[in-house]
Structures are given as structure tokens and as C-alpha cells.
Amino acid sequence: MSSFIFRGTCVSSGLAVLCVCSSLVAQAAMNPSFELDPQALARAGAPVKPAPKLQKHPANVHAAHSAGPARPHTARRAQHAVRLGKEPHSQATLQTLRLEAPSEHQSDQETTSKISELWKILVPQAADARKPLVFQSSVFSLALDPEKFPVYSALDGANIVVDQHASIPPLVKSLIMARDPSVRIVSESPANNRRFLSAMLNAAGFYSVEENFAVDFGVDPRLRVHSDFKVEKTAESLIKQDVALLNSGREALPQTLTAFLKKEGFTAYEPFAMPKPPVTGAPLHPVFQITAKNQIEMADAILTALKVGYRSDHQVDVFAGDNNGISLSVKAQRFFERDGQRCVVTGFDGDPVAYTLFRILETKGYKVVILDGQDDFRRVSEKVLTSLRMPAQYAQHTMWPDKGANYSLQLSGFKLEGAAVPGGSLFLTNLQLDRIIRDLLMENGFDVQIK
């Protein structure tokens, strides 16, 4: 089946018409993709000779020859085609020039179908059936096969023609643009989803199209969403919270994230994406959200997260077993032992007597963790972790590696890993975690626990 049909009518009385037809038909004759319809020649009374065998060339070589001057025998064929319009008993001769387009690959058809569905949402008038492009005049008739060259609507009502195999000759493109300057021809293959989508969006006449867009929500935690394209249909899109985010990849955003984006004024479209399978069977990485405000309660939550058993309000006999006749008992708010080390955790309010007792405990081999009244979560955690020989740095960490994902999450806290950590890894933070943050953590294999 032909990709498009070009019909030319040569009128003997007009020299300008003769020149136009001669040029167009000559160019067609130079292109082996075109052929003169033998039946049309026969109807015109012209002798039909067997078609000469054409020598095949590689595509790049053929393109080089087509761009050069016409060969003598090619020019003669073109002149003969023009003379057919000068028969004394014929008002006009219909010439049919056929261009064979490459067969469409199945994946290309799938991409085109998904783009069509997306286009009906982005451009409402695209839902109406688009008629094939047909141009007629007293000199020629030109039609594009809608199966081979789909037609889409632009936002301003103009026509977008998809020439996915770049098979429309340059002169025919010029002819189309001369007849209708509003027509936009997209010559990108659907095989490259992103380039094809980019070309379509740029031809659609939207108010703004921005590639490689990223938007942050919050500072800490900071949720960053990436998209291949941000589209504002009109100048009021931001005000009306009607901004489209488009991705051409295969990995879909979580439904919880798309719902969150919708509330924030962004609608995500991913025509080629597949739903991400849920995390099953994978080990969960615990995230402990410490909500305590009191220093001792913070220490309790940290010790619990690390599965360190402790005793509350424990009486420590400082000189037990020394047989020196001295008996001194000190109350430890929290006491635990780890790897042979005896540790005391206690608050300090500036009492010099209490300070002396702490120094005595240290001389007897106890590790004393003194929590001051102004210590925040970061300082309390650093002191407790140091006593456990688990030094860690408080920082804003990326919670999962960026492997081409369309979103990322950064969270401040302590990231602990290693054999000494229960389960091999855990995360400590005191930040308020919104519902969307908890959902995304769980989506990526984290188990959020509140302490």
C-alpha cells in the first residue's frame, strides 16, 4: 500500500504550470522510491517499455546520488512525462507517484498508540477524529495516508503530521508547507520514546515545555521528583495548579507519589511505564523515628533501637569487692554492660557533688555518659553511640541509591551499618516524617518505627 499519493495535472496553456509539473515529476523520477503508474501511461496512449533494472545501492550512497544533478536518462524520463499532458485530444493526464514506506515495527505501533491516548488528555480537541491531509488545486492533488502518517492536533488547532520514517521527500514537505504553513511535521521514530515525545511536545504549541525538570518538596526531609518534561499548557497553568510532568521511562512512580503530586498541582503522565512490583522477601531496613524530648528518654529510645538491654535507676556499689572498709553506692539513671564495658547514663544539672560521683565512677572503670539539659537529639545520640563504640556522623543521607529512579529522598540522622548493628543496618532520626515520606520509605524496603 502506498504511503501517500501525488496526482499532477499538466495544462498545455500555462508555461508556469508546465515548469512546476516538470520540476516535481523530474524530482520524482530521480527518486527510485517513486514509480510512474503503467496503467496511467497506457491510458494516455504512451508506449510502455519494460522497466530497466535498477542497481541497488546502500542507503547513504543512494542519498548522495539523489542530491546531485539529474542524469541524462533521468531527465529524458521527466520530459516524456511532461509531454504526456500535451496530447491534442486529452485535457489532462493523471500521474500517480507511489512512495513505499518501511513497514512499521510492532513496538513503534505500540508507542504510537500510547502517544495517541496521552494526546487526547493533553490536547482535548485531539479526541476528535482527525481527517487525513488532502491538498487540491487546479495543478495537483496531494493526500497523505493516515495509517502511515498519523495526524494529531496542536493546542492551537493546527495539524501535526508524524513522519516516523522520514519518508516524505523534502520537495513534498515544501509543497505541504506552501499550501498550509500551520502544518508541523515530526520526523522522529517512536523507537526512541524520549526523542519522539520531545518532538511531539515541541510541536504541540504549549506555553512552556522544559526538559530534565526537578522539583523539591521540603528541606529536611527533602523529597525530589525528577521528570523528563514539565509542560505548562497555558500562562495560567501554574496559578491553576495544572502542570503536567511527563516521563518516557519504563519505571513508574508509586501511586502514593502520583497522588501527592496531584495535590501539589502536578499531574504525572508515564505512557510507557510499567507498575513497579512490590518489595517482597527483601530484608527490611529499620528507620527509627525518635520523638522523645527528654534526654534520658532519647537515650532509652536509642538503646532500644540498638537492642541494648539496660536497667533503670540502678544502684552501683562503687567499692564492692575492694575490702577497703568503704561502702559507696551511686544511683545510675541507666546502666548497661556491653562487650565487658560497664556503662552509666545519667543526667547532670550542675550539682558539684554529682559531678564528683561521676569522676569516682570513671576511676573505677565505668564509662559515664553525662547528658546535659541543653543536649539535643544529635548530641545525645553521639554520646550514647560513642559509649557503645559505634561512632556515627549526623548528616543528610540519601536513603536509596539513584539508579535512574524518578524520585529520591534525603533525610538527616545517623546511618549505622556493620556487624555490630542489629540486622546489619538501621537509621536513627528525630525528624517529623509525613505520610508521603513514610509511604515512600516503605515502598523502598524500609520499616519505619516510632520510638
Helices and strands as residue ranges (DSSP letters): E 4-8, H 15-30, H 38-43, H 59-67, H 72-83, G 84-86, E 95-98, H 106-122, G 124-127, E 134-136, E 140-144, E 151-153, E 159-162, H 170-179, E 184-186, H 193-203, E 208-217, E 222-232, E 243-246, H 255-263, E 266-269, E 285-289, H 295-305, E 311-317, E 329-338, E 341-348, H 352-363, E 367-372, H 377-387, E 394-398, E 407-417, G 422-424, E 425-429, H 435-443, E 446-450
